[in-house]
Amino acid sequence: MPYLELTLRCRESEQPRYENALEDVGALAVTLLDADVDTPNEHAILEPGVGETPLWGEIALTALFPFDADALVLLAALESFDPGLDWSNAAFRKVEDQDWERAWMDQYEPLRFGARTWIVPWNHDLPAEADTPEAAVVRLDPGLAFGSGTHPTTSLCLQWLDALATEGVLQGVTVLDFGCGSGILALGALKLGAAHAVGVDNDPQAVIATHDNAERNGVADKLDVFLPQDEPVATYPIVVANILASALDALAETLAARVAPGGRIALSGILAGQEDALLERYGAWFDALAVAQEGDWVRIDGIRA
């Protein structure tokens, strides 16, 4: 079934008002993307922070309505619902129905991270390089949750885990993936030799997607996933948190408390230029803090004092 699509740009501070208005007049779905990024697989945040909504300074907002909806009537209703909002940049077009998620997956190719970590779509043949006993292969279907490996923040964390496996640090330990999204980092750790993994995410859809991906990879018995309010308090030898710089700052004490003495932590979801404040913040608990950069994004990793 085709749809009527409305698109507009708005500031982060106005986003809730726009979304409320659109839902009030009957939007079937509302999608938020980074307005400053043009490439679909490079949107700035692929794994939302625990306890917050991932938003950007300027947002590209898309809403779907029934195909037979009248654009002029919708605009009039939106202006009436919230006259303080500017609807003048709203654009409408008719779009054909398709399975957007499956269309994206059809274009998603296997990706390699580090020495032996591979992320391969569940419906894609294994590359020859990944079809070896040494390869750590994660079969992934992101579903509606964030985290596919295509974004530098996820790539940086997978490379870090791969390096830990090469050092022998991952073997037989339990890993915490804080803000797990699709579960990609927890699954990568398990495939690289971790004995157990715990995922935490504030999005119930992420919990479902992580469970599904764990089943797909045959490690469901090794991975537990929790909403933040249900997370058991524990310490871990390895913690990875791919969320937002603001969330990493707000959750610094919580994350530091999750890392056992001598344990390792990796923090990502950090734009280049944001790292100095976080280095100072986490320096209260961690030694040997180091920064790795890929594109416009950085990862901070260190060892718990």
VOPAGU-2260 file (C-alpha; in pm, 1 decimal, decimal comma):
REM VOPAGU-2260
SITE   aa  ch    i         X         Y         Z
SITE  MET   A    0       0,0       0,0       0,0
SITE  PRO   A    1     141,9     344,0     -88,3
SITE  TYR   A    2     164,6     628,2     162,9
SITE  LEU   A    3     169,0    1005,5     180,7
SITE  GLU   A    4     506,4    1110,6     321,0
SITE  LEU   A    5     573,1    1439,3     500,8
SITE  THR   A    6     932,1    1554,4     554,0
SITE  LEU   A    7    1069,6    1860,2     731,6
SITE  ARG   A    8    1374,4    1981,1     922,6
SITE  CYS   A    9    1355,0    2104,1    1278,6
SITE  ARG   A   10    1571,7    2188,9    1577,0
SITE  GLU   A   11    1625,3    1934,5    1854,4
SITE  SER   A   12    1445,8    2153,0    2107,4
SITE  GLU   A   13    1130,8    2155,5    1891,1
SITE  GLN   A   14    1127,3    1786,5    1800,1
SITE  PRO   A   15     884,1    1668,6    2072,8
SITE  ARG   A   16     629,4    1933,6    1973,1
SITE  TYR   A   17     650,9    1841,3    1604,4
SITE  GLU   A   18     620,8    1471,1    1681,2
SITE  ASN   A   19     322,0    1524,0    1912,6
SITE  ALA   A   20     143,1    1729,4    1648,9
SITE  LEU   A   21     206,7    1472,7    1375,8
SITE  GLU   A   22      85,3    1185,8    1590,8
SITE  ASP   A   23    -221,8    1384,6    1694,3
SITE  VAL   A   24    -330,4    1430,4    1330,7
SITE  GLY   A   25    -287,8    1061,8    1252,0
SITE  ALA   A   26      72,0     991,6    1147,6
SITE  LEU   A   27     123,1     617,5    1108,5
SITE  ALA   A   28     495,3     643,5    1180,4
SITE  VAL   A   29     746,6     916,6    1263,4
SITE  THR   A   30    1118,8     874,2    1190,6
SITE  LEU   A   31    1404,3    1095,1    1312,4
SITE  LEU   A   32    1743,7    1119,4    1138,3
SITE  ASP   A   33    2048,0    1342,9    1157,2
SITE  ALA   A   34    1975,9    1627,2     914,0
SITE  ASP   A   35    2347,8    1687,3     853,4
SITE  VAL   A   36    2423,9    1337,9     721,0
SITE  ASP   A   37    2339,3    1237,6     365,6
SITE  THR   A   38    2443,1     870,4     360,0
SITE  PRO   A   39    2179,0     631,7     504,4
SITE  ASN   A   40    2431,5     405,6     678,6
SITE  GLU   A   41    2628,3     696,3     830,3
SITE  HIS   A   42    2369,0     857,7    1053,6
SITE  ALA   A   43    2540,5     993,6    1356,6
SITE  ILE   A   44    2403,3     772,5    1631,4
SITE  LEU   A   45    2342,5     405,4    1566,4
SITE  GLU   A   46    2322,7     290,4    1924,3
SITE  PRO   A   47    2111,1     508,5    2153,5
SITE  GLY   A   48    2229,7     598,9    2499,9
SITE  VAL   A   49    2079,9     413,4    2791,1
SITE  GLY   A   50    1813,3     634,0    2945,0
SITE  GLU   A   51    1789,8     891,9    2666,0
SITE  THR   A   52    1670,9     948,3    2309,1
SITE  PRO   A   53    1941,3     985,7    2044,2
SITE  LEU   A   54    1892,3    1326,0    1882,0
SITE  TRP   A   55    2100,6    1578,2    1695,9
SITE  GLY   A   56    2115,3    1957,3    1675,2
SITE  GLU   A   57    1907,9    1959,9    1357,6
SITE  ILE   A   58    1673,5    1674,6    1273,8
SITE  ALA   A   59    1529,8    1542,4     948,8
SITE  LEU   A   60    1181,1    1430,2    1045,7
SITE  THR   A   61     968,0    1201,8     829,2
SITE  ALA   A   62     605,6    1104,6     890,6
SITE  LEU   A   63     386,1     860,2     699,9
SITE  PHE   A   64      11,4     906,8     647,8
SITE  PRO   A   65    -249,3     704,1     460,3
SITE  PHE   A   66    -217,9     746,2      84,9
SITE  ASP   A   67    -556,2     915,3      49,3
SITE  ALA   A   68    -482,8    1181,6     313,8
SITE  ASP   A   69    -516,7    1539,8     190,1
SITE  ALA   A   70    -188,4    1731,4     234,1
SITE  LEU   A   71    -357,3    2072,0     265,5
SITE  VAL   A   72    -600,7    1944,4     526,4
SITE  LEU   A   73    -314,3    1789,0     720,2
SITE  LEU   A   74    -118,8    2115,5     715,2
SITE  ALA   A   75    -421,1    2307,0     838,8
SITE  ALA   A   76    -470,6    2054,9    1120,2
SITE  LEU   A   77    -102,6    2071,2    1217,0
SITE  GLU   A   78    -100,6    2450,7    1226,6
SITE  SER   A   79    -416,3    2444,6    1437,3
SITE  PHE   A   80    -270,4    2188,6    1680,0
SITE  ASP   A   81      44,3    2394,7    1746,2
SITE  PRO   A   82      37,4    2741,1    1584,4
SITE  GLY   A   83     379,6    2819,2    1732,3
SITE  LEU   A   84     557,9    2573,5    1503,7
SITE  ASP   A   85     678,9    2658,0    1153,8
SITE  TRP   A   86     527,9    2416,2     902,0
SITE  SER   A   87     633,3    2617,5     595,4
SITE  ASN   A   88     923,4    2383,7     507,6
SITE  ALA   A   89     708,5    2068,4     514,1
SITE  ALA   A   90     718,4    1874,7     187,0
SITE  PHE   A   91     481,5    1598,9      75,2
SITE  ARG   A   92     520,8    1315,4    -172,4
SITE  LYS   A   93     356,9     983,4    -252,4
SITE  VAL   A   94     575,2     679,9    -174,3
SITE  GLU   A   95     525,7     315,9    -262,1
SITE  ASP   A   96     513,5      63,2      16,8
SITE  GLN   A   97     817,9    -159,2      61,7
SITE  ASP   A   98     993,9    -349,9     333,1
SITE  TRP   A   99    1245,7     -77,9     418,3
SITE  GLU   A  100    1441,6    -297,2     658,6
SITE  ARG   A  101    1477,0    -581,5     410,2
SITE  ALA   A  102    1570,8    -339,1     131,1
SITE  TRP   A  103    1849,5    -205,9     350,4
SITE  MET   A  104    1968,7    -555,6     438,1
SITE  ASP   A  105    1986,1    -648,6      69,2
SITE  GLN   A  106    2250,6    -376,2      27,3
SITE  TYR   A  107    2445,1    -463,5     344,0
SITE  GLU   A  108    2768,9    -650,2     270,9
SITE  PRO   A  109    2984,9    -857,1     509,3
SITE  LEU   A  110    3231,6    -645,4     704,2
SITE  ARG   A  111    3563,2    -735,1     866,7
SITE  PHE   A  112    3698,0    -575,5    1185,7
SITE  GLY   A  113    4048,1    -635,0    1313,3
SITE  ALA   A  114    4221,7    -966,0    1259,7
SITE  ARG   A  115    3928,9   -1207,6    1253,4
SITE  THR   A  116    3594,6   -1050,2    1342,9
SITE  TRP   A  117    3325,7   -1058,2    1073,0
SITE  ILE   A  118    2972,7    -916,4    1073,3
SITE  VAL   A  119    2766,4   -1093,7     808,0
SITE  PRO   A  120    2395,8   -1040,0     728,0
SITE  TRP   A  121    2196,2   -1346,1     822,3
SITE  ASN   A  122    2084,4   -1393,9     459,2
SITE  HIS   A  123    2428,8   -1346,4     299,6
SITE  ASP   A  124    2678,4   -1618,4     205,1
SITE  LEU   A  125    3000,6   -1625,1     406,2
SITE  PRO   A  126    3298,4   -1469,7     227,1
SITE  ALA   A  127    3582,6   -1715,6     173,7
SITE  GLU   A  128    3799,0   -1527,2     425,8
SITE  ALA   A  129    3529,2   -1567,5     691,0
SITE  ASP   A  130    3472,9   -1938,2     622,4
SITE  THR   A  131    3762,4   -2054,3     841,2
SITE  PRO   A  132    3785,5   -2198,7    1194,0
SITE  GLU   A  133    3974,8   -1888,4    1311,3
SITE  ALA   A  134    3709,2   -1639,2    1199,5
SITE  ALA   A  135    3472,4   -1494,9    1460,3
SITE  VAL   A  136    3151,3   -1455,6    1261,7
SITE  VAL   A  137    2840,7   -1275,6    1385,1
SITE  ARG   A  138    2529,2   -1335,7    1176,8
SITE  LEU   A  139    2325,7   -1020,9    1220,8
SITE  ASP   A  140    1975,7    -897,8    1154,7
SITE  PRO   A  141    1955,5    -552,0    1316,0
SITE  GLY   A  142    1577,6    -558,3    1311,2
SITE  LEU   A  143    1441,6    -231,1    1447,2
SITE  ALA   A  144    1732,0    -178,4    1686,4
SITE  PHE   A  145    2047,5      17,1    1622,5
SITE  GLY   A  146    2387,5    -133,8    1553,6
SITE  SER   A  147    2501,8    -298,0    1230,5
SITE  GLY   A  148    2876,4    -242,0    1229,7
SITE  THR   A  149    2860,8       7,9     944,8
SITE  HIS   A  150    2913,3     311,2    1166,1
SITE  PRO   A  151    3260,5     412,9    1293,3
SITE  THR   A  152    3148,6     404,5    1657,8
SITE  THR   A  153    3058,9      35,7    1631,4
SITE  SER   A  154    3361,9     -37,4    1414,4
SITE  LEU   A  155    3596,1     113,0    1674,0
SITE  CYS   A  156    3448,0    -106,0    1948,1
SITE  LEU   A  157    3462,9    -424,3    1739,0
SITE  GLN   A  158    3827,9    -354,8    1655,0
SITE  TRP   A  159    3898,9    -308,1    2026,3
SITE  LEU   A  160    3732,6    -637,0    2117,5
SITE  ASP   A  161    3919,9    -812,1    1837,3
SITE  ALA   A  162    4249,3    -676,5    1973,5
SITE  LEU   A  163    4162,4    -793,7    2326,8
SITE  ALA   A  164    4097,6   -1141,2    2188,3
SITE  THR   A  165    4438,2   -1138,3    2019,2
SITE  GLU   A  166    4593,2   -1050,2    2356,9
SITE  GLY   A  167    4403,3   -1336,7    2519,4
SITE  VAL   A  168    4214,3   -1097,8    2748,6
SITE  LEU   A  169    3863,7   -1198,4    2634,5
SITE  GLN   A  170    3895,9   -1572,3    2680,4
SITE  GLY   A  171    3657,5   -1710,9    2941,8
SITE  VAL   A  172    3540,6   -1377,3    3085,7
SITE  THR   A  173    3204,9   -1199,8    3111,0
SITE  VAL   A  174    3154,8    -882,2    2907,4
SITE  LEU   A  175    2907,8    -598,8    2970,6
SITE  ASP   A  176    2765,8    -426,9    2660,9
SITE  PHE   A  177    2602,8    -111,0    2797,9
SITE  GLY   A  178    2360,6      32,3    2539,9
SITE  CYS   A  179    2362,6    -290,8    2340,1
SITE  GLY   A  180    2125,6    -200,7    2054,1
SITE  SER   A  181    2122,3    -506,6    1826,8
SITE  GLY   A  182    2365,2    -687,8    2056,5
SITE  ILE   A  183    2643,6    -668,7    1801,3
SITE  LEU   A  184    2924,1    -597,4    2050,1
SITE  ALA   A  185    2812,9    -860,7    2301,8
SITE  LEU   A  186    2783,2   -1115,4    2020,8
SITE  GLY   A  187    3122,4   -1018,9    1884,1
SITE  ALA   A  188    3278,0   -1068,8    2227,6
SITE  LEU   A  189    3119,5   -1413,5    2261,1
SITE  LYS   A  190    3237,2   -1520,3    1917,0
SITE  LEU   A  191    3587,1   -1400,2    2008,0
SITE  GLY   A  192    3603,5   -1620,3    2316,1
SITE  ALA   A  193    3415,1   -1455,0    2602,5
SITE  ALA   A  194    3232,0   -1703,9    2820,7
SITE  HIS   A  195    2928,8   -1486,4    2889,2
SITE  ALA   A  196    2787,7   -1144,0    2801,1
SITE  VAL   A  197    2534,2    -907,3    2953,4
SITE  GLY   A  198    2352,4    -647,8    2744,1
SITE  VAL   A  199    2170,2    -341,2    2876,9
SITE  ASP   A  200    1946,9    -112,8    2673,1
SITE  ASN   A  201    1661,1     124,7    2745,5
SITE  ASP   A  202    1473,4      27,7    2426,9
SITE  PRO   A  203    1251,7    -282,9    2459,6
SITE  GLN   A  204    1293,1    -339,0    2084,9
SITE  ALA   A  205    1668,9    -361,9    2136,6
SITE  VAL   A  206    1616,8    -629,8    2400,8
SITE  ILE   A  207    1406,0    -830,2    2154,5
SITE  ALA   A  208    1653,2    -780,5    1868,2
SITE  THR   A  209    1947,5    -883,4    2086,8
SITE  HIS   A  210    1766,3   -1199,7    2198,4
SITE  ASP   A  211    1680,9   -1281,9    1835,4
SITE  ASN   A  212    2038,4   -1225,2    1717,9
SITE  ALA   A  213    2172,6   -1437,3    2004,5
SITE  GLU   A  214    1942,4   -1723,1    1896,3
SITE  ARG   A  215    2053,8   -1679,9    1535,7
SITE  ASN   A  216    2417,1   -1711,0    1643,2
SITE  GLY   A  217    2364,7   -2007,1    1873,3
SITE  VAL   A  218    2471,4   -1821,8    2189,3
SITE  ALA   A  219    2137,0   -1747,1    2354,2
SITE  ASP   A  220    2245,4   -1941,4    2663,2
SITE  LYS   A  221    2550,6   -1715,7    2701,9
SITE  LEU   A  222    2382,8   -1374,5    2669,3
SITE  ASP   A  223    2148,2   -1202,4    2915,9
SITE  VAL   A  224    1975,9    -875,7    2821,3
SITE  PHE   A  225    1811,7    -628,3    3057,4
SITE  LEU   A  226    1633,1    -296,2    3060,1
SITE  PRO   A  227    1824,1     -52,1    3285,6
SITE  GLN   A  228    1582,6     -87,4    3575,2
SITE  ASP   A  229    1624,6    -466,0    3568,9
SITE  GLU   A  230    2001,9    -477,5    3533,6
SITE  PRO   A  231    2172,8    -668,2    3816,7
SITE  VAL   A  232    2452,0    -469,5    3980,4
SITE  ALA   A  233    2783,4    -642,7    3913,5
SITE  THR   A  234    3141,9    -578,0    3810,0
SITE  TYR   A  235    3301,3    -705,9    3491,1
SITE  PRO   A  236    3652,8    -748,5    3354,9
SITE  ILE   A  237    3543,6    -601,4    3020,1
SITE  VAL   A  238    3290,4    -320,3    2968,0
SITE  VAL   A  239    3202,1    -151,6    2640,5
SITE  ALA   A  240    2961,5     142,5    2612,9
SITE  ASN   A  241    2882,3     272,2    2264,9
SITE  ILE   A  242    2631,0     544,7    2345,2
SITE  LEU   A  243    2650,9     926,8    2343,7
SITE  ALA   A  244    2919,2    1157,4    2482,4
SITE  SER   A  245    2661,0    1330,0    2700,5
SITE  ALA   A  246    2540,9     994,1    2834,9
SITE  LEU   A  247    2897,9     877,7    2892,4
SITE  ASP   A  248    2954,5    1189,7    3099,2
SITE  ALA   A  249    2633,2    1150,2    3299,1
SITE  LEU   A  250    2690,7     777,6    3354,9
SITE  ALA   A  251    3062,6     796,3    3433,9
SITE  GLU   A  252    3027,7     686,4    3797,0
SITE  THR   A  253    2788,7     406,6    3702,8
SITE  LEU   A  254    3013,5     274,0    3427,3
SITE  ALA   A  255    3328,7     304,4    3638,1
SITE  ALA   A  256    3158,4     102,6    3911,1
SITE  ARG   A  257    3082,9    -174,6    3660,1
SITE  VAL   A  258    3451,8    -232,9    3581,9
SITE  ALA   A  259    3647,4    -461,4    3812,0
SITE  PRO   A  260    3991,6    -344,4    3931,1
SITE  GLY   A  261    4235,5    -402,5    3647,6
SITE  GLY   A  262    3945,4    -443,5    3404,1
SITE  ARG   A  263    3918,0    -279,4    3063,9
SITE  ILE   A  264    3665,5     -26,4    2936,5
SITE  ALA   A  265    3589,3     112,5    2589,3
SITE  LEU   A  266    3374,2     422,2    2540,5
SITE  SER   A  267    3242,8     524,1    2200,4
SITE  GLY   A  268    2973,9     735,8    2039,1
SITE  ILE   A  269    3208,5    1033,4    2085,3
SITE  LEU   A  270    3258,3    1297,4    1817,4
SITE  ALA   A  271    3614,2    1415,9    1761,4
SITE  GLY   A  272    3658,5    1718,6    1984,9
SITE  GLN   A  273    3446,4    1578,1    2265,5
SITE  GLU   A  274    3714,7    1346,9    2401,5
SITE  ASP   A  275    3911,0    1587,2    2621,6
SITE  ALA   A  276    3631,5    1639,4    2873,1
SITE  LEU   A  277    3567,3    1264,5    2890,2
SITE  LEU   A  278    3936,7    1186,2    2932,6
SITE  GLU   A  279    3943,2    1418,8    3232,3
SITE  ARG   A  280    3618,3    1274,9    3368,6
SITE  TYR   A  281    3720,0     910,0    3341,9
SITE  GLY   A  282    4076,1     979,4    3451,2
SITE  ALA   A  283    3946,6     972,7    3808,6
SITE  TRP   A  284    3904,0     593,8    3780,5
SITE  PHE   A  285    4106,2     471,3    3482,7
SITE  ASP   A  286    4473,6     453,5    3389,1
SITE  ALA   A  287    4637,9     430,6    3047,0
SITE  LEU   A  288    4349,3     612,0    2877,8
SITE  ALA   A  289    4398,6     610,5    2502,0
SITE  VAL   A  290    4209,9     759,3    2207,7
SITE  ALA   A  291    4150,2     594,1    1869,2
SITE  GLN   A  292    3981,5     778,8    1582,8
SITE  GLU   A  293    3790,7     666,8    1273,7
SITE  GLY   A  294    3649,0     939,8    1056,5
SITE  ASP   A  295    3483,3    1200,9    1277,2
SITE  TRP   A  296    3443,3     961,1    1569,9
SITE  VAL   A  297    3668,0     849,8    1853,6
SITE  ARG   A  298    3692,1     570,1    2107,1
SITE  ILE   A  299    3841,9     605,5    2452,2
SITE  ASP   A  300    3972,8     295,6    2627,3
SITE  GLY   A  301    4152,5     241,8    2954,5
SITE  ILE   A  302    4226,8      16,5    3251,8
SITE  ARG   A  303    4046,7      42,8    3587,2
SITE  ALA   A  304    4281,9     159,2    3858,1
